């Protein structure tokens, strides 16, 4: 049985680029089904995507994280590729990423960006990416060089064990930390990263999204490394207590009295709070390990990705036959999705389908 491949393209007002992205994906992966998730677009993104041969689905809640959460719940495939719909990533390399996922086998293959055009990667974004990647390395240990890449391929067991809690562009940070914390096998492929086509507008805001991603990292550190975070907080509190308490102890040793009783009470209270914070950290660490074990068991309930026989972009024989069969399956899926869309417009009830 041939493995199934799906491509998910999150889009918000990408009329100028989404058609080329879909066509490039279909050329690189003719056996794959391409889903474009329209995220409250106000231009012709939906029409252009359908004309290019994609199945279009809607996610009205704005934010890339909301799209990923919906797509990961809706789409089931042995390999699921995500790529931004702005044509900044080289979609023709999709075959290389998918083949590497199956050959590993890996649970995640990241398209690490290699800038080919001046202006494709703003200086603020590059500096922010390095800063945030360094923060993740310090907290979690990281061999991923491009933590914020939006071009990735996942195994089914990654997708179905990933909670997808992020709402916007911090979703890539969440994916990276999920893989690191469960120690999932991950690989990288260098891919060209170019300037957006004329008419496209970047949705990223350097300071706003950078602050949001940093906040996510700190929140994940609190949840995923509670003993470390609580030990640091407890250490700071204990240091304050010692600084306040040393003069009080010195006075008591010299005079046998405690002339600064309020200071002594404050130092004792802060030390008590430090001890409680440390104990809470250890309790949360135990709960985190239990949650991690449950997530790991969900991950292991799905088989490892397997690719046999190996398909190529322009294969012959078995590969070509499979390509024709899957292309026909894709056409059937597109027709079914269009039929369901018409039924919904007519107010009829339809059953959900993954195509």
C-alpha positions as CSV (number, residue, x, y, z in Angstrom):
1,X,0.0,0.0,0.0
2,X,1.4,3.4,-1.0
3,X,1.9,6.0,1.6
4,X,-0.4,9.0,1.5
5,X,0.9,12.6,1.3
6,X,-1.0,15.8,2.0
7,X,0.1,19.4,1.6
8,X,-1.4,22.2,3.7
9,X,-1.0,25.8,2.6
10,X,-2.2,28.4,5.1
11,X,-3.3,31.6,3.3
12,X,-4.5,35.1,4.1
13,X,-4.8,37.4,1.1
14,X,-2.3,35.5,-1.0
15,X,-4.0,36.0,-4.4
16,X,-0.7,37.0,-6.1
17,X,1.2,33.8,-5.0
18,X,-1.0,30.9,-4.0
19,X,-1.6,29.7,-7.5
20,X,2.1,29.2,-8.2
21,X,2.6,27.5,-4.9
22,X,-0.1,25.0,-5.6
23,X,1.1,24.3,-9.1
24,X,4.7,23.8,-7.9
25,X,3.5,21.4,-5.2
26,X,1.4,19.4,-7.7
27,X,4.4,19.2,-10.0
28,X,6.8,18.1,-7.3
29,X,4.3,15.7,-5.6
30,X,1.7,14.6,-8.1
31,X,0.4,11.9,-5.8
32,X,-0.3,14.4,-3.0
33,X,-3.6,16.1,-2.2
34,X,-3.1,19.9,-1.8
35,X,-5.2,21.7,0.8
36,X,-5.4,25.5,0.9
37,X,-6.7,26.7,4.2
38,X,-8.1,30.2,3.6
39,X,-7.7,32.3,6.7
40,X,-10.4,35.1,6.3
41,X,-9.0,36.4,3.0
42,X,-10.7,39.4,1.4
43,X,-9.1,39.0,-2.1
44,X,-9.4,36.2,-4.7
45,X,-7.2,33.7,-2.8
46,X,-10.0,31.1,-2.8
47,X,-10.7,31.3,-6.5
48,X,-7.1,31.3,-7.5
49,X,-6.3,28.2,-5.3
50,X,-9.3,26.3,-6.7
51,X,-8.3,27.1,-10.3
52,X,-4.8,25.8,-9.6
53,X,-6.2,22.5,-8.4
54,X,-6.3,22.7,-4.6
55,X,-9.0,21.7,-2.2
56,X,-9.9,24.9,-0.3
57,X,-11.1,24.8,3.3
58,X,-12.0,27.7,5.5
59,X,-10.6,28.7,9.0
60,X,-12.4,32.0,9.9
61,X,-10.3,32.6,13.1
62,X,-7.4,34.6,12.0
63,X,-3.9,33.4,12.8
64,X,-1.6,30.8,11.4
65,X,-1.7,28.7,14.6
66,X,-5.5,28.4,14.2
67,X,-5.0,27.1,10.7
68,X,-2.5,24.5,11.7
69,X,-4.7,23.4,14.6
70,X,-7.6,22.9,12.3
71,X,-5.6,21.2,9.5
72,X,-3.8,18.8,11.9
73,X,-7.2,17.8,13.2
74,X,-8.8,17.4,9.8
75,X,-6.2,15.9,7.6
76,X,-4.8,12.4,8.0
77,X,-1.7,11.4,5.9
78,X,1.5,9.4,6.3
79,X,3.4,12.6,5.5
80,X,1.9,16.1,5.9
81,X,3.7,19.0,4.4
82,X,3.1,22.6,5.4
83,X,4.3,25.6,3.4
84,X,3.3,29.3,3.4
85,X,1.2,30.5,0.5
86,X,3.4,33.5,-0.2
87,X,5.8,31.7,-2.6
88,X,8.9,32.7,-0.5
89,X,9.9,29.1,-0.1
90,X,10.9,26.8,-3.0
91,X,7.9,24.5,-3.3
92,X,9.7,22.5,-6.0
93,X,11.9,21.0,-3.2
94,X,8.9,19.3,-1.6
95,X,9.9,15.9,-3.0
96,X,13.3,16.2,-1.3
97,X,11.8,16.9,2.1
98,X,9.2,14.1,1.8
99,X,11.8,11.5,0.6
100,X,14.0,12.4,3.6
101,X,11.1,12.0,6.0
102,X,10.4,8.4,4.8
103,X,14.1,7.5,4.3
104,X,15.1,8.4,7.9
105,X,12.5,7.7,9.0
106,X,12.1,11.1,10.7
107,X,9.1,12.6,12.4
108,X,10.0,16.1,11.2
109,X,12.0,17.5,8.3
110,X,12.5,21.3,8.4
111,X,13.2,23.4,5.3
112,X,16.0,25.6,6.7
113,X,15.9,28.9,4.9
114,X,18.8,29.9,2.6
115,X,18.4,33.5,1.5
116,X,18.8,34.0,-2.2
117,X,17.4,37.5,-2.7
118,X,18.3,40.7,-1.1
119,X,15.4,41.9,1.0
120,X,13.8,38.5,1.3
121,X,14.7,38.3,5.0
122,X,14.6,41.6,6.9
123,X,17.5,42.4,9.3
124,X,15.1,42.6,12.2
125,X,13.6,39.2,11.4
126,X,17.0,37.6,11.0
127,X,18.3,39.0,14.3
128,X,15.1,37.9,16.1
129,X,15.3,34.4,14.6
130,X,18.9,34.0,15.9
131,X,17.9,35.4,19.4
132,X,14.9,33.2,19.8
133,X,16.7,30.1,18.5
134,X,19.5,30.8,21.0
135,X,16.9,31.0,23.8
136,X,15.4,27.7,22.8
137,X,18.9,26.1,22.6
138,X,19.7,27.3,26.2
139,X,16.4,26.0,27.6
140,X,15.7,22.8,25.7
141,X,18.9,21.9,23.7
142,X,18.5,22.4,20.0
143,X,20.2,21.2,16.8
144,X,17.6,23.0,14.6
145,X,19.2,26.0,12.9
146,X,16.0,27.6,11.6
147,X,13.4,27.4,14.4
148,X,10.9,29.7,12.7
149,X,10.8,28.1,9.3
150,X,7.3,27.7,7.9
151,X,8.3,24.9,5.5
152,X,8.1,21.5,7.2
153,X,7.1,17.9,6.7
154,X,5.6,15.8,9.5
155,X,4.9,12.2,10.1
156,X,1.4,11.2,11.1
157,X,2.5,10.3,14.6
158,X,4.0,13.8,15.0
159,X,0.8,15.4,13.8
160,X,-1.5,13.4,16.0
161,X,0.6,13.9,19.2
162,X,1.0,17.6,18.7
163,X,-1.4,19.7,20.8
164,X,-1.3,22.8,18.5
165,X,-2.2,25.4,21.2
166,X,-0.7,28.4,19.4
167,X,-2.9,31.0,17.7
168,X,-0.6,32.9,15.4
169,X,3.0,32.8,14.1
170,X,4.4,31.3,17.3
171,X,3.1,27.9,16.1
172,X,6.6,27.1,14.6
173,X,8.2,27.6,18.0
174,X,5.7,25.2,19.5
175,X,6.4,22.6,16.8
176,X,10.2,22.9,17.4
177,X,9.9,22.6,21.2
178,X,7.4,19.7,20.9
179,X,10.0,17.8,18.8
180,X,12.8,18.6,21.2
181,X,11.0,17.8,24.3
182,X,9.9,14.3,23.1
183,X,13.3,13.9,21.4
184,X,11.7,13.1,18.1
185,X,14.0,12.4,15.1
186,X,14.3,15.6,13.1
187,X,16.3,16.6,10.0
188,X,16.9,19.7,7.9
189,X,17.1,20.4,4.2
190,X,18.5,23.8,3.0
191,X,15.9,25.5,0.8
192,X,16.0,28.7,-1.1
193,X,14.1,31.6,0.5
194,X,13.3,34.5,-1.8
195,X,11.5,37.8,-1.9
196,X,7.7,37.8,-2.0
197,X,6.1,38.3,-5.5
198,X,4.8,41.7,-6.5
199,X,1.5,42.4,-4.9
200,X,2.2,40.3,-1.8
201,X,2.4,41.8,1.7
202,X,4.2,40.2,4.7
203,X,1.9,39.4,7.6
204,X,4.8,39.4,10.1
205,X,5.5,42.3,12.4
206,X,9.0,42.2,13.7
207,X,8.5,43.5,17.3
208,X,4.9,42.4,17.8
209,X,5.5,38.8,16.6
210,X,9.0,38.6,18.1
211,X,7.6,39.6,21.6
212,X,4.8,37.0,21.2
213,X,7.2,34.2,20.3
214,X,9.5,35.1,23.2
215,X,6.4,35.0,25.5
216,X,5.6,31.6,24.1
217,X,9.1,30.4,24.8
218,X,9.0,31.6,28.4
219,X,5.6,30.1,28.9
220,X,6.7,26.8,27.5
221,X,9.8,26.9,29.7
222,X,7.6,27.4,32.7
223,X,5.4,24.4,31.6
224,X,8.1,22.1,30.2
225,X,11.0,22.9,32.5
226,X,9.2,23.7,35.8
227,X,12.0,22.5,38.1
228,X,14.5,24.8,36.3
229,X,12.2,27.9,36.4
230,X,11.1,27.4,40.0
231,X,14.7,26.7,41.1
232,X,15.8,30.0,39.6
233,X,12.9,31.9,41.3
234,X,13.5,30.1,44.6
235,X,17.2,30.9,44.4
236,X,16.5,34.7,43.8
237,X,14.1,34.7,46.8
238,X,16.5,32.8,49.0
239,X,19.3,35.3,48.1
240,X,17.1,38.2,49.1
241,X,16.2,36.5,52.3
242,X,19.9,35.9,53.1
243,X,20.8,39.5,52.4
244,X,18.1,40.7,54.7
245,X,18.8,38.2,57.4
246,X,22.6,38.4,57.7
247,X,22.5,41.8,59.6
248,X,19.8,40.5,61.9
249,X,21.8,37.4,62.7
250,X,25.0,39.5,63.2
251,X,23.1,41.7,65.7
252,X,21.8,38.7,67.6
253,X,25.3,37.1,67.8
254,X,26.8,40.4,69.0
255,X,24.1,41.6,71.5
256,X,21.8,38.6,72.0
257,X,18.8,40.6,70.9
258,X,16.8,41.1,67.7
259,X,16.4,44.9,67.5
260,X,15.1,44.7,63.9
261,X,12.2,42.2,64.4
262,X,10.2,43.2,61.3
263,X,13.3,42.6,59.1
264,X,13.8,39.2,60.7
265,X,10.2,38.2,60.1
266,X,10.4,39.4,56.5
267,X,13.6,37.4,55.8
268,X,12.0,34.3,57.4
269,X,8.8,34.7,55.3
270,X,10.8,35.2,52.1
271,X,12.9,32.0,52.8
272,X,9.6,30.1,53.5
273,X,8.2,31.3,50.2
274,X,11.4,30.2,48.4
275,X,11.1,26.8,49.9
276,X,7.5,26.5,48.8
277,X,8.3,27.6,45.3
278,X,11.1,25.0,45.1
279,X,8.7,22.3,46.2
280,X,6.0,23.3,43.8
281,X,8.6,23.1,41.0
282,X,9.4,19.5,41.9
283,X,5.7,18.6,42.0
284,X,5.1,20.3,38.6
285,X,8.1,18.4,37.2
286,X,6.5,15.1,38.2
287,X,3.2,16.1,36.6
288,X,5.1,17.2,33.5
289,X,6.8,13.8,33.2
290,X,3.4,12.1,33.5
291,X,2.0,14.3,30.7
292,X,5.1,13.7,28.6
293,X,4.7,9.9,29.0
294,X,1.1,10.1,27.8
295,X,2.1,12.2,24.8
296,X,4.8,9.7,24.0
297,X,2.4,6.8,24.2
298,X,0.1,8.6,21.7
299,X,3.1,9.2,19.5
300,X,4.0,5.5,19.6
301,X,0.4,4.4,18.8
302,X,1.1,5.4,15.2
303,X,3.5,3.5,13.0
304,X,6.8,5.0,11.8
305,X,6.7,6.5,8.3
306,X,7.6,4.0,5.6
307,X,8.1,4.7,2.0
308,X,8.2,1.6,-0.2
309,X,8.7,1.6,-3.2
310,X,10.4,5.0,-3.4
311,X,8.6,7.4,-5.6
312,X,10.3,10.1,-7.7
313,X,9.0,13.2,-9.2
314,X,9.3,11.9,-12.8
315,X,9.3,8.2,-12.0
316,X,8.4,5.4,-14.4
317,X,6.9,1.9,-14.0
318,X,5.4,1.5,-10.5
319,X,6.0,5.1,-9.6
320,X,4.3,6.4,-12.7
321,X,1.3,4.1,-12.2
322,X,1.0,5.2,-8.6
323,X,1.3,8.9,-9.7
324,X,-1.6,8.4,-12.2
325,X,-3.7,6.6,-9.6
326,X,-3.1,9.2,-6.9
327,X,-3.7,12.0,-9.4
328,X,-7.1,10.4,-10.2
329,X,-7.7,10.2,-6.4
330,X,-6.9,13.9,-6.1
331,X,-9.3,14.8,-8.8
332,X,-12.0,12.7,-7.1
333,X,-11.3,14.5,-3.8
334,X,-11.5,17.9,-5.4
335,X,-14.8,17.0,-7.0
336,X,-16.2,15.7,-3.7
337,X,-15.0,18.8,-1.9
338,X,-16.7,21.0,-4.5
339,X,-19.9,19.0,-4.3
340,X,-19.9,19.4,-0.5
341,X,-19.3,23.1,-0.8
342,X,-22.3,23.4,-3.1
343,X,-24.4,21.4,-0.7
344,X,-23.4,23.7,2.2
345,X,-24.4,26.8,0.2
346,X,-27.8,25.2,-0.4
347,X,-28.2,24.5,3.3
348,X,-27.9,20.7,3.1
349,X,-26.1,18.7,5.7
350,X,-23.0,16.8,4.5
351,X,-20.7,14.4,6.2
352,X,-17.1,15.5,7.0
353,X,-14.4,14.2,4.7
354,X,-10.6,14.4,4.5
355,X,-10.7,14.0,0.8
